[in-house]
Amino acid sequence: HLVESGGGLVQPGGSLTLSCSASGSDFGLYHLGWFRQRPGMQREQVALLLYDDPINTRESVKGRFTISRDNRKNMANLQIKDLKPEDTAVYFCSASRIRIDGIVEWRFWGQGTQVSVSA
């Protein structure tokens, strides 16, 4: 069970930290991902933090988005700085322990948190 929080209305250039709280055990063994769905667009991957691989961040947001995790607290965060209007989206976190041929099958999803960037 995943619950996102931290979204809101932010002015361009502002910052936010989104949090994802997970219930259950063995959180440290899960692959974690942040995704977003912008208005009228398909959901897209933003950043991945696989439990046994380096961080993978979408090229278009590198330098502005930072994914992290705290396994003791069963939490994952997505820090976003220098927000742009095109970052407006519903942001989702996801978790899974299943990876086949290097591709994660995302099994658990939160309900999403809305981030709106506008002056």
C-alpha positions, 0 to 999 in steps of 0.5 A: 500500500503506497500513499503519496503526499506533498503535492500542491500549487507552486509558482514557476521556479519553486520547489517541492518534495513529494513523499511516498509512504509504504506499508508492509515489510522488506521495503528495502528489497523493492524497486521504487519508481516515480511516474507522472501523468501530465494533462492529456498525456500518457503516464511517463517514468520520471525516476527509478531507484532500483534496489540493486542498481544506480538511480535512473532519472528521465533525461529531460528532468535530470538536475531538477528531480532527485529520487531518494529512499529511507528504508528505515521509514519505508519512504521514498521521496522525489525532490523537485526544484526549478519547477516549470509549468510543464511539470504540472501533472499527477505524480505517482509512486510505484513499487515492485520486486519483480524485474524480468529481463531488466524490466520492472513490472510495477505492481503497487501504485499509490493514488497520486498527488497533484502538482500544479505549476502556475504563476 
